[in-house]
Amino acid sequence: MSHPKIGNKAPAFTLTNQQGEKVSLKNFAGTKNVVLYFYPKASTPGCTVQACGIRDTQKELAQRDTVVFGVSPDPENKLQKFIDKQTLNFDLLSDEDHETADQYGVWALKKFMGKEYMGIVRTTFLINKEGRLVHIMDKFKTSNHHDVLLESIDSYLSE
């Protein structure tokens, strides 16, 4: 499956956050840009580095009218533990059936140490206030993801 196309409406979703509360893309229409970043698994080294970078740039993201959601197939209780351990200041969303990951084209065949399995391909989507997909990031290091993200938002906002 491929990613949705830039310029098109972003696929709608309603997922639960770490506290079991429903979060829908439509709730941010007209008010916030939305960053949806898909990551493989909470509390793993790369995912922790990526999440902490976003945590540390929340002020800059808020100044850009942007809200961030991390999405993984982890259950809500695991997401809450990740948030507590890393003092994350944004919501993580549970996509246990990977339906949203499928819609965004990030659930795919992966290979690791000679084994093949289905999983999340680390990808970030920037959705504008009108609900349109304006940028896709799929080539970045977890260590500088937050910097590349801010540059992408600034580039979009300056158009």
GUTOR-370260 format. One record per atom (N, C-alpha, C): residue in one letter; x, y, z negated. Coordinates in steps of 0.001 Angstrom, whole numbers, plus 500000, padded with zeros to 6 digits. Example, Ala and Ser with C-alpha at 12.3 -4.5 7.8 and 13.67 -1.06 7.14 Angstrom:
<pt "a",<513190,494310,492200>>
<pt "a",<512300,495500,492200>>
<pt "a",<513200,496700,492200>>
<pt "s",<512850,497750,492920>>
<pt "s",<513670,498940,492860>>
<pt "s",<512900,500030,492130>>
//
This chain:
<pt "m",<500850,498812,500000>>
<pt "m",<500000,500000,500000>>
<pt "m",<500890,501243,500000>>
<pt "s",<500431,502286,500666>>
<pt "s",<501240,503501,500731>>
<pt "s",<500652,504593,499844>>
<pt "h",<501465,505626,499605>>
<pt "h",<501023,506756,498798>>
<pt "h",<499915,507510,499511>>
<pt "p",<499056,508185,498737>>
<pt "p",<498113,509101,499379>>
<pt "p",<498909,510204,500083>>
<pt "k",<498315,510851,501046>>
<pt "k",<499016,511854,501856>>
<pt "k",<499000,513232,501192>>
<pt "i",<500126,513918,501307>>
<pt "i",<500221,515284,500808>>
<pt "i",<499198,516141,501553>>
<pt "g",<498492,516973,500812>>
<pt "g",<497453,517825,501380>>
<pt "g",<496060,517255,501182>>
<pt "n",<495971,515932,500989>>
<pt "n",<494672,515295,500745>>
<pt "n",<494295,515422,499276>>
<pt "k",<493013,515195,499005>>
<pt "k",<492560,515135,497619>>
<pt "k",<493292,513981,496934>>
<pt "a",<493742,514224,495719>>
<pt "a",<494389,513159,494955>>
<pt "a",<493323,512141,494539>>
<pt "p",<493666,510858,494514>>
<pt "p",<492683,509863,494074>>
<pt "p",<492198,510170,492654>>
<pt "a",<490887,510135,492482>>
<pt "a",<490285,510394,491164>>
<pt "a",<490642,509247,490222>>
<pt "f",<490737,509570,488943>>
<pt "f",<490975,508523,487951>>
<pt "f",<490365,508932,486618>>
<pt "t",<490023,507936,485847>>
<pt "t",<489664,508102,484444>>
<pt "t",<490361,506970,483713>>
<pt "l",<491297,507337,482844>>
<pt "l",<492053,506356,482058>>
<pt "l",<491977,506746,480592>>
<pt "t",<492336,505819,479721>>
<pt "t",<492363,506154,478298>>
<pt "t",<493783,506506,477888>>
<pt "n",<493866,507468,476964>>
<pt "n",<495178,507859,476446>>
<pt "n",<495534,506975,475251>>
<pt "q",<496632,507328,474602>>
<pt "q",<497151,506549,473484>>
<pt "q",<496167,506446,472317>>
<pt "q",<495190,507329,472251>>
<pt "q",<494201,507306,471163>>
<pt "q",<492853,506760,471619>>
<pt "g",<492815,506230,472844>>
<pt "g",<491578,505651,473349>>
<pt "g",<490608,506669,473930>>
<pt "e",<491042,507923,474060>>
<pt "e",<490187,508976,474622>>
<pt "e",<490285,508943,476144>>
<pt "k",<489139,509159,476798>>
<pt "k",<489122,509158,478264>>
<pt "k",<489709,510467,478807>>
<pt "v",<490563,510319,479814>>
<pt "v",<491167,511457,480506>>
<pt "v",<490869,511285,481992>>
<pt "s",<490276,512319,482599>>
<pt "s",<489925,512282,484019>>
<pt "s",<490592,513427,484750>>
<pt "l",<491013,513167,485972>>
<pt "l",<491613,514211,486800>>
<pt "l",<490648,515386,486959>>
<pt "k",<489362,515096,487127>>
<pt "k",<488372,516154,487369>>
<pt "k",<488292,517163,486216>>
<pt "n",<488720,516765,485018>>
<pt "n",<488674,517678,483862>>
<pt "n",<489607,518867,484023>>
<pt "f",<490555,518807,484951>>
<pt "f",<491555,519859,485100>>
<pt "f",<491348,520693,486361>>
<pt "a",<490298,520362,487110>>
<pt "a",<490008,521079,488358>>
<pt "a",<489804,522566,488076>>
<pt "g",<490528,523376,488826>>
<pt "g",<490392,524818,488712>>
<pt "g",<491139,525448,487559>>
<pt "t",<491723,524636,486669>>
<pt "t",<492387,525206,485489>>
<pt "t",<493865,524861,485359>>
<pt "k",<494254,523669,485764>>
<pt "k",<495644,523221,485567>>
<pt "k",<496164,522463,486781>>
<pt "n",<497459,522616,487030>>
<pt "n",<498166,521694,487916>>
<pt "n",<498395,520433,487089>>
<pt "v",<498363,519293,487727>>
<pt "v",<498530,518025,487012>>
<pt "v",<499736,517282,487571>>
<pt "v",<500622,516862,486671>>
<pt "v",<501718,515975,487027>>
<pt "v",<501339,514593,486522>>
<pt "l",<501302,513653,487440>>
<pt "l",<501017,512267,487107>>
<pt "l",<502292,511492,487406>>
<pt "y",<502950,511030,486348>>
<pt "y",<504162,510254,486616>>
<pt "y",<503947,508817,486161>>
<pt "f",<504246,507915,487060>>
<pt "f",<504088,506485,486811>>
<pt "f",<505438,505914,486399>>
<pt "y",<505442,505186,485298>>
<pt "y",<506676,504574,484800>>
<pt "y",<506392,503119,484441>>
<pt "p",<507411,502260,484518>>
<pt "p",<507177,500817,484352>>
<pt "p",<506749,500358,482963>>
<pt "k",<507427,500827,481897>>
<pt "k",<507166,500235,480589>>
<pt "k",<507637,501153,479464>>
<pt "a",<506761,501405,478504>>
<pt "a",<507083,502261,477370>>
<pt "a",<508247,501685,476559>>
<pt "s",<509055,502588,476014>>
<pt "s",<510151,502259,475096>>
<pt "s",<511314,501509,475731>>
<pt "t",<511392,501516,477062>>
<pt "t",<512578,500964,477721>>
<pt "t",<513549,502128,477940>>
<pt "p",<514835,501867,478126>>
<pt "p",<515816,502960,478183>>
<pt "p",<515520,504051,479216>>
<pt "g",<515291,503677,480472>>
<pt "g",<515039,504682,481506>>
<pt "g",<513753,505459,481264>>
<pt "c",<512727,504763,480835>>
<pt "c",<511437,505412,480587>>
<pt "c",<511524,506354,479390>>
<pt "t",<512331,505999,478405>>
<pt "t",<512516,506861,477234>>
<pt "t",<513251,508142,477630>>
<pt "v",<514315,508024,478403>>
<pt "v",<515063,509202,478871>>
<pt "v",<514145,510123,479668>>
<pt "q",<513355,509538,480566>>
<pt "q",<512446,510325,481401>>
<pt "q",<511399,511045,480537>>
<pt "a",<510777,510330,479613>>
<pt "a",<509735,510917,478757>>
<pt "a",<510300,512017,477856>>
<pt "c",<511493,511814,477322>>
<pt "c",<512092,512828,476444>>
<pt "c",<512444,514094,477226>>
<pt "g",<512847,513958,478480>>
<pt "g",<513105,515124,479314>>
<pt "g",<511838,515942,479514>>
<pt "i",<510722,515259,479736>>
<pt "i",<509441,515957,479891>>
<pt "i",<509033,516586,478567>>
<pt "r",<509219,515857,477491>>
<pt "r",<508917,516407,476157>>
<pt "r",<509652,517727,475935>>
<pt "d",<510914,517761,476325>>
<pt "d",<511752,518933,476066>>
<pt "d",<511475,520101,477005>>
<pt "t",<510657,519894,478032>>
<pt "t",<510333,520988,478957>>
<pt "t",<508846,521364,478901>>
<pt "q",<508153,520971,477848>>
<pt "q",<506725,521266,477747>>
<pt "q",<506430,522770,477789>>
<pt "k",<507278,523573,477174>>
<pt "k",<507062,525028,477179>>
<pt "k",<507096,525557,478619>>
<pt "e",<508104,525146,479375>>
<pt "e",<508242,525579,480768>>
<pt "e",<507071,525091,481624>>
<pt "l",<506625,523871,481372>>
<pt "l",<505493,523324,482122>>
<pt "l",<504213,524099,481803>>
<pt "a",<503999,524402,480536>>
<pt "a",<502813,525170,480130>>
<pt "a",<502809,526552,480778>>
<pt "q",<503985,527174,480889>>
<pt "q",<504093,528489,481529>>
<pt "q",<503692,528423,483002>>
<pt "r",<503741,527236,483580>>
<pt "r",<503390,527038,484990>>
<pt "r",<501973,526457,485133>>
<pt "d",<501159,526573,484077>>
<pt "d",<499786,526030,484081>>
<pt "d",<499760,524567,484491>>
<pt "t",<500694,523791,483944>>
<pt "t",<500842,522395,484352>>
<pt "t",<500752,521468,483140>>
<pt "v",<499951,520439,483288>>
<pt "v",<499811,519408,482271>>
<pt "v",<500400,518116,482853>>
<pt "v",<501042,517337,481984>>
<pt "v",<501708,516105,482421>>
<pt "v",<501073,514887,481754>>
<pt "f",<500912,513845,482550>>
<pt "f",<500455,512559,482034>>
<pt "f",<501388,511476,482536>>
<pt "g",<501883,510656,481618>>
<pt "g",<502643,509469,481984>>
<pt "g",<501679,508304,482081>>
<pt "v",<501818,507485,483117>>
<pt "v",<500907,506355,483340>>
<pt "v",<501717,505068,483440>>
<pt "s",<501293,504066,482675>>
<pt "s",<501936,502747,482730>>
<pt "s",<500879,501672,482462>>
<pt "p",<501236,500412,482700>>
<pt "p",<500289,499331,482412>>
<pt "p",<500252,498943,480923>>
<pt "d",<500924,499699,480079>>
<pt "d",<500964,499381,478645>>
<pt "d",<499608,499624,477978>>
<pt "p",<499266,498814,476945>>
<pt "p",<498039,499060,476181>>
<pt "p",<498177,500314,475303>>
<pt "e",<497046,500858,474891>>
<pt "e",<497014,502108,474122>>
<pt "e",<497909,502071,472877>>
<pt "n",<497879,500972,472125>>
<pt "n",<498658,500919,470880>>
<pt "n",<500165,501012,471144>>
<pt "k",<500615,500442,472258>>
<pt "k",<502035,500530,472611>>
<pt "k",<502399,501961,473011>>
<pt "l",<501472,502636,473692>>
<pt "l",<501695,504033,474067>>
<pt "l",<501816,504908,472818>>
<pt "q",<500962,504668,471835>>
<pt "q",<501009,505461,470597>>
<pt "q",<502335,505242,469866>>
<pt "k",<502820,504023,469831>>
<pt "k",<504110,503747,469188>>
<pt "k",<505244,504489,469901>>
<pt "f",<505195,504517,471231>>
<pt "f",<506196,505223,472042>>
<pt "f",<506156,506712,471727>>
<pt "i",<504967,507276,471675>>
<pt "i",<504801,508699,471362>>
<pt "i",<505343,509005,469971>>
<pt "d",<504983,508176,468998>>
<pt "d",<505428,508396,467617>>
<pt "d",<506940,508301,467495>>
<pt "k",<507520,507284,468097>>
<pt "k",<508962,507062,467982>>
<pt "k",<509768,508181,468642>>
<pt "q",<509289,508698,469787>>
<pt "q",<510031,509716,470535>>
<pt "q",<509472,511135,470331>>
<pt "t",<508511,511277,469423>>
<pt "t",<507822,512560,469185>>
<pt "t",<507442,513240,470499>>
<pt "l",<506771,512479,471359>>
<pt "l",<506324,513009,472644>>
<pt "l",<505155,513963,472428>>
<pt "n",<505100,515026,473216>>
<pt "n",<504094,516074,473049>>
<pt "n",<503161,516166,474256>>
<pt "f",<502906,515031,474890>>
<pt "f",<501970,514953,476010>>
<pt "f",<501347,513564,475986>>
<pt "d",<500222,513425,476679>>
<pt "d",<499495,512157,476677>>
<pt "d",<500109,511127,477620>>
<pt "l",<500047,509894,477179>>
<pt "l",<500373,508746,478012>>
<pt "l",<499061,508022,478285>>
<pt "l",<498890,507547,479509>>
<pt "l",<497643,506903,479907>>
<pt "l",<497866,505428,480199>>
<pt "s",<496908,504624,479753>>
<pt "s",<496981,503183,479927>>
<pt "s",<496257,502761,481201>>
<pt "d",<496976,502064,482068>>
<pt "d",<496436,501567,483342>>
<pt "d",<496686,500059,483388>>
<pt "e",<496130,499352,482399>>
<pt "e",<496425,497926,482237>>
<pt "e",<496053,497092,483453>>
<pt "d",<494980,497464,484152>>
<pt "d",<494577,496689,485326>>
<pt "d",<495248,497209,486601>>
<pt "h",<496113,498198,486447>>
<pt "h",<496888,498863,487511>>
<pt "h",<496030,499352,488671>>
<pt "e",<494764,499647,488409>>
<pt "e",<493862,500153,489450>>
<pt "e",<494304,501534,489943>>
<pt "t",<494668,502409,489010>>
<pt "t",<495123,503748,489398>>
<pt "t",<496467,503657,490110>>
<pt "a",<497365,502818,489608>>
<pt "a",<498659,502617,490271>>
<pt "a",<498455,502132,491707>>
<pt "d",<497475,501252,491914>>
<pt "d",<497152,500789,493268>>
<pt "d",<496689,501952,494144>>
<pt "q",<495805,502798,493602>>
<pt "q",<495281,503933,494364>>
<pt "q",<496400,504884,494797>>
<pt "y",<497405,505024,493952>>
<pt "y",<498514,505932,494242>>
<pt "y",<499664,505233,494974>>
<pt "g",<499500,503952,495248>>
<pt "g",<500488,503216,496037>>
<pt "g",<501793,502931,495311>>
<pt "v",<501727,502808,493984>>
<pt "v",<502954,502582,493218>>
<pt "v",<503009,501198,492553>>
<pt "w",<502000,500368,492762>>
<pt "w",<502024,498993,492267>>
<pt "w",<502542,498139,493411>>
<pt "a",<503727,497578,493256>>
<pt "a",<504362,496916,494392>>
<pt "a",<505270,495777,493928>>
<pt "l",<505718,495017,494897>>
<pt "l",<506650,493926,494639>>
<pt "l",<508015,494512,494295>>
<pt "k",<508571,494073,493175>>
<pt "k",<509880,494544,492734>>
<pt "k",<510804,493342,492574>>
<pt "k",<512092,493610,492593>>
<pt "k",<513088,492563,492374>>
<pt "k",<514023,493007,491266>>
<pt "f",<514312,492074,490350>>
<pt "f",<515249,492360,489275>>
<pt "f",<515937,491071,488881>>
<pt "m",<517247,491085,488931>>
<pt "m",<518067,489932,488570>>
<pt "m",<517602,488651,489278>>
<pt "g",<517319,488781,490572>>
<pt "g",<516947,487626,491372>>
<pt "g",<515495,487193,491264>>
<pt "k",<514711,487883,490436>>
<pt "k",<513306,487510,490287>>
<pt "k",<512425,488561,490953>>
<pt "e",<511330,488098,491553>>
<pt "e",<510363,489000,492166>>
<pt "e",<509115,489047,491294>>
<pt "y",<508542,490224,491161>>
<pt "y",<507330,490389,490365>>
<pt "y",<506631,491680,490806>>
<pt "m",<505370,491793,490462>>
<pt "m",<504614,493005,490755>>
<pt "m",<504775,493967,489579>>
<pt "g",<504971,495258,489907>>
<pt "g",<505132,496248,488852>>
<pt "g",<505060,497664,489386>>
<pt "i",<505243,498600,488488>>
<pt "i",<505193,500026,488822>>
<pt "i",<506509,500460,489466>>
<pt "v",<506404,501156,490591>>
<pt "v",<507554,501803,491210>>
<pt "v",<507544,503241,490687>>
<pt "r",<508580,503615,489974>>
<pt "r",<508654,504925,489313>>
<pt "r",<508439,506054,490334>>
<pt "t",<507342,506788,490184>>
<pt "t",<506960,507827,491144>>
<pt "t",<506200,508925,490407>>
<pt "t",<506380,510161,490853>>
<pt "t",<505708,511309,490250>>
<pt "t",<504923,512061,491319>>
<pt "f",<503699,512442,490954>>
<pt "f",<502807,513172,491856>>
<pt "f",<502463,514528,491246>>
<pt "l",<502537,515574,492062>>
<pt "l",<502113,516912,491644>>
<pt "l",<500785,517202,492340>>
<pt "i",<499774,517491,491535>>
<pt "i",<498421,517750,492019>>
<pt "i",<498071,519185,491643>>
<pt "n",<497624,519976,492619>>
<pt "n",<497337,521383,492326>>
<pt "n",<495963,521547,491658>>
<pt "k",<495642,522791,491319>>
<pt "k",<494393,523074,490601>>
<pt "k",<493158,522727,491424>>
<pt "e",<493321,522645,492735>>
<pt "e",<492203,522274,493609>>
<pt "e",<492075,520751,493741>>
<pt "g",<492949,520017,493066>>
<pt "g",<492885,518557,493112>>
<pt "g",<493560,517943,494319>>
<pt "r",<494393,518737,495019>>
<pt "r",<495092,518233,496197>>
<pt "r",<496525,517833,495843>>
<pt "l",<496965,516777,496468>>
<pt "l",<498328,516298,496280>>
<pt "l",<499275,517233,497026>>
<pt "v",<500221,517847,496299>>
<pt "v",<501118,518811,496941>>
<pt "v",<502579,518360,496979>>
<pt "h",<502937,517350,496184>>
<pt "h",<504324,516886,496204>>
<pt "h",<504404,515476,495617>>
<pt "i",<505300,514657,496189>>
<pt "i",<505565,513310,495676>>
<pt "i",<507063,513188,495438>>
<pt "m",<507424,512726,494259>>
<pt "m",<508830,512480,493916>>
<pt "m",<509016,510984,493695>>
<pt "d",<509868,510370,494507>>
<pt "d",<510143,508954,494282>>
<pt "d",<511630,508624,494347>>
<pt "k",<512446,509651,494517>>
<pt "k",<513904,509461,494523>>
<pt "k",<514500,510457,493532>>
<pt "f",<514758,510001,492329>>
<pt "f",<515334,510855,491294>>
<pt "f",<515943,509971,490209>>
<pt "k",<516761,510568,489381>>
<pt "k",<517324,509878,488220>>
<pt "k",<516424,510203,487027>>
<pt "t",<516241,509242,486152>>
<pt "t",<515404,509510,484977>>
<pt "t",<516014,510616,484122>>
<pt "s",<517329,510753,484159>>
<pt "s",<518006,511745,483319>>
<pt "s",<517760,513184,483759>>
<pt "n",<517459,513401,485044>>
<pt "n",<517195,514781,485473>>
<pt "n",<515809,514937,486099>>
<pt "h",<514940,513970,485878>>
<pt "h",<513575,514014,486409>>
<pt "h",<512885,515328,486047>>
<pt "h",<513009,515754,484790>>
<pt "h",<512335,516979,484335>>
<pt "h",<512825,518215,485090>>
<pt "d",<514118,518272,485391>>
<pt "d",<514669,519414,486142>>
<pt "d",<514149,519424,487585>>
<pt "v",<514165,518253,488217>>
<pt "v",<513672,518138,489591>>
<pt "v",<512172,518460,489628>>
<pt "l",<511465,518036,488606>>
<pt "l",<510033,518317,488508>>
<pt "l",<509776,519823,488432>>
<pt "l",<510498,520516,487565>>
<pt "l",<510327,521972,487445>>
<pt "l",<510659,522668,488764>>
<pt "e",<511711,522234,489429>>
<pt "e",<512071,522817,490731>>
<pt "e",<510953,522593,491750>>
<pt "s",<510352,521405,491738>>
<pt "s",<509264,521092,492666>>
<pt "s",<508041,521958,492397>>
<pt "i",<507721,522144,491134>>
<pt "i",<506575,522993,490771>>
<pt "i",<506851,524432,491192>>
<pt "d",<508055,524919,490898>>
<pt "d",<508408,526291,491277>>
<pt "d",<508353,526480,492788>>
<pt "s",<508808,525493,493516>>
<pt "s",<508791,525559,494976>>
<pt "s",<507347,525646,495472>>
<pt "y",<506479,524830,494912>>
<pt "y",<505063,524855,495299>>
<pt "y",<504433,526197,494952>>
<pt "l",<504683,526683,493742>>
<pt "l",<504061,527929,493278>>
<pt "l",<504528,529145,494058>>
<pt "s",<505720,529077,494635>>
<pt "s",<506257,530219,495371>>
<pt "s",<505795,530251,496833>>
<pt "e",<505074,529224,497273>>
<pt "e",<504621,529171,498676>>
<pt "e",<503528,530188,498932>>
//
